[in-house]
Amino acid sequence: MRATISALKVLDRDIQYLNNSRGKYSRALPEFIPHEAQREILDSRARYNVLCMGRRFGKTFLGIHLLLEPALLGYPVAWFSPVYRSITEVWREFSFYLGPAIKSKNAQERRIELFTGGVIEFWSLDKSPDLVRGRKYKLIFIDEAALIGNLKQVYYLVLRALLTDYRGEAWFASTPRGYNDFYDLYQMGQSAEFPAWQSWQMPSHKNPYLSPEELEEARAEMPS
């Protein structure tokens, strides 16, 4: 009897593993429902995209969704942050949303492998961006891109080559910080000379989940 129960457990485990490998999970993944402004961005995306957004617009949540799509289809993708410590929270978010689909995680290397074959890697750009050379990705998301002082140099000398194998997408998201490299990339997205680029500028109040009273109070208290 015990042998039969043990065999059934092994069989159940093998079936579960097989289902995982086919993209079927023990429970459904949390659903992402974009708000209207996020949907506008997703519907008009290009290959290279620049998001100049208010601090509470929801750009990080949008970035998570953008990476989940190709990763669940079996592709490698990557999240880039200006500094290492800013990766911690988004790592937790990915671990939550992908829970049933995760085959393995390496917290030290900041790498998540999925049953679908997809991989999500997390990198900081504050020390040595060259460490990422040799990788290939279907999509990369650069968070708080305006904080990266040499953004264009890092992108064109290091990150751009990562997209070649899969003809991947690049997303640059940030709150604005003056006339810098991020501003230049935003301008490319507004120009007909660069049809592969698209850019958007949207304030925080485009996020319908924020309290209008809270935003108005902050606007009244804070300097321009």
Secondary structure, DSSP 4 states (H G I P E B T S, - for coil): -HHHHHHHHHHHHHHHHHHHHTT--SSPPPPP---HHHHHHHHT--SEEEEEE-TTS-HHHHHHHHHHHHHHTT-EEEEEESSGGGHHHHHHHHHHHTGGGEEEEETTTTEEEETTS-EEEEEE-SS-GGGGTT---SEEEEETGGG-TTHHHHIIIIIGGGGTTTT-EEEEEE---SSSHHHHHHHHHH-TT-TTEEEEEE-GGG-TTS-HHHHHHHHHHS--
